[in-house]
């Protein structure tokens, strides 16, 4: 009987924990939703002019904002990829090109030194 009561209490406490966790999660979602609404309202209320000096329509504002966000996202992705490459020590394409150029220069120097050595020997 005591084991059954302990199991019921554990089940009840874990259920309460998950409900509390879910409410925290829902609170976070609500906060993010409110922030999103505020940002959308701010974008809509701003008057933006196009290149002709006319006020942009709502859809045009959304398209413009989407392009700006896409550019920001691409920049952040590039930064994160570069950090990831450095972290896992994988050579980036620019680094590989620089190393290949350096090898070519060193090969040219070796060829010049061999030519000088051959000239001194002769």
Backbone torsions as a table, in degrees:
resi	resn	phi	psi	omega
1	UNK	NA	-41.2	-179.1
2	UNK	-67.3	-37.7	178.8
3	UNK	-63.0	-41.5	179.0
4	UNK	-63.1	-41.1	179.3
5	UNK	-66.0	-41.3	178.7
6	UNK	-64.0	-43.8	178.8
7	UNK	-62.9	-40.1	178.0
8	UNK	-64.8	-41.0	178.2
9	UNK	-65.1	-41.2	177.0
10	UNK	-63.1	-42.8	178.5
11	UNK	-63.1	-44.4	179.2
12	UNK	-63.3	-43.9	-179.2
13	UNK	-67.1	-38.1	177.7
14	UNK	-68.2	-35.8	176.6
15	UNK	-64.8	-42.4	177.9
16	UNK	-63.9	-40.0	178.4
17	UNK	-60.8	-46.8	-179.7
18	UNK	-65.9	-37.1	176.0
19	UNK	-63.9	-42.3	178.1
20	UNK	-64.2	-40.8	178.9
21	UNK	-63.9	-42.5	178.2
22	UNK	-63.4	-39.5	179.4
23	UNK	-67.8	-36.3	174.8
24	UNK	-62.5	-43.0	178.7
25	UNK	-62.8	-43.6	178.8
26	UNK	-65.3	-36.6	176.2
27	UNK	-62.5	-42.6	177.9
28	UNK	-62.8	-42.3	178.4
29	UNK	-62.5	-42.5	178.7
30	UNK	-62.4	-42.1	177.9
31	UNK	-61.6	-45.0	179.1
32	UNK	-64.7	-37.0	178.0
33	UNK	-64.0	-43.5	178.6
34	UNK	-62.7	-42.3	177.5
35	UNK	-61.8	-41.8	178.7
36	UNK	-62.8	-42.0	178.0
37	UNK	-62.4	-43.2	179.5
38	UNK	-61.6	-42.3	179.5
39	UNK	-65.3	-41.5	179.0
40	UNK	-64.9	-44.3	178.1
41	UNK	-62.0	-38.6	178.8
42	UNK	-64.7	-43.0	-179.7
43	UNK	-64.8	-41.5	-178.5
44	UNK	-68.4	-38.6	-176.4
45	UNK	-74.8	-23.5	178.8
46	UNK	-69.9	140.3	175.1
47	UNK	-98.7	117.8	179.4
48	UNK	-113.3	141.7	-178.6
49	UNK	-106.9	143.2	175.9
50	UNK	-84.9	-172.5	-176.7
51	UNK	-66.4	-19.9	178.7
52	UNK	-90.9	-3.9	-179.6
53	UNK	89.6	4.4	177.9
54	UNK	-87.3	149.4	178.4
55	UNK	-72.2	136.9	-177.3
56	UNK	-76.6	148.3	176.3
57	UNK	-79.4	166.9	-176.5
58	UNK	-57.9	-45.5	-178.1
59	UNK	-64.4	-39.3	178.4
60	UNK	-64.8	-37.5	177.1
61	UNK	-63.5	-42.1	179.8
62	UNK	-64.3	-42.5	179.4
63	UNK	-62.9	-44.2	178.7
64	UNK	-61.5	-46.3	-179.6
65	UNK	-64.6	-37.0	178.7
66	UNK	-63.8	-42.1	177.8
67	UNK	-63.7	-41.8	178.5
68	UNK	-62.2	-45.0	179.3
69	UNK	-65.1	-35.7	178.6
70	UNK	-65.3	-41.3	178.2
71	UNK	-64.4	-42.4	177.6
72	UNK	-61.9	-42.8	179.6
73	UNK	-62.6	-43.3	179.0
74	UNK	-62.1	-40.7	178.2
75	UNK	-63.5	-43.8	179.5
76	UNK	-64.8	-38.9	178.6
77	UNK	-63.9	-42.9	178.3
78	UNK	-60.6	-43.1	178.8
79	UNK	-62.2	-44.8	-178.9
80	UNK	-66.0	-37.6	178.8
81	UNK	-66.3	-42.2	178.5
82	UNK	-62.4	-42.7	177.6
83	UNK	-62.9	-40.4	-179.5
84	UNK	-64.4	-43.7	178.2
85	UNK	-60.1	-43.1	179.5
86	UNK	-65.8	-37.9	-177.7
87	UNK	-66.4	-43.0	-178.8
88	UNK	-91.1	2.8	174.6
89	UNK	62.7	43.4	175.7
90	UNK	-101.2	134.2	-178.1
91	UNK	-70.5	135.1	176.8
92	UNK	-83.3	157.1	-177.5
93	UNK	-57.9	-39.8	178.4
94	UNK	-63.6	-39.5	178.6
95	UNK	-65.6	-39.6	179.1
96	UNK	-64.3	-42.8	178.1
97	UNK	-62.1	-43.6	179.7
98	UNK	-62.4	-41.4	178.8
99	UNK	-66.6	-39.0	177.3
100	UNK	-64.2	-40.5	177.3
101	UNK	-63.8	-40.3	179.2
102	UNK	-65.1	-39.7	177.4
103	UNK	-62.3	-42.5	178.6
104	UNK	-61.0	-43.4	178.5
105	UNK	-63.5	-41.6	178.7
106	UNK	-65.9	-37.5	176.2
107	UNK	-62.3	-40.9	177.7
108	UNK	-63.8	-40.7	178.8
109	UNK	-64.6	-41.3	178.5
110	UNK	-63.2	-42.0	179.2
111	UNK	-62.8	-41.6	177.7
112	UNK	-64.8	-42.5	178.3
113	UNK	-64.1	-38.9	176.7
114	UNK	-64.3	-40.1	179.1
115	UNK	-64.8	-42.0	178.1
116	UNK	-63.8	-43.5	179.8
117	UNK	-62.3	-42.3	177.6
118	UNK	-63.6	-36.2	-179.8
119	UNK	-69.7	-38.0	178.4
120	UNK	-68.9	-37.1	178.8
121	UNK	-67.0	-31.3	-177.7
122	UNK	-82.1	NA	NA
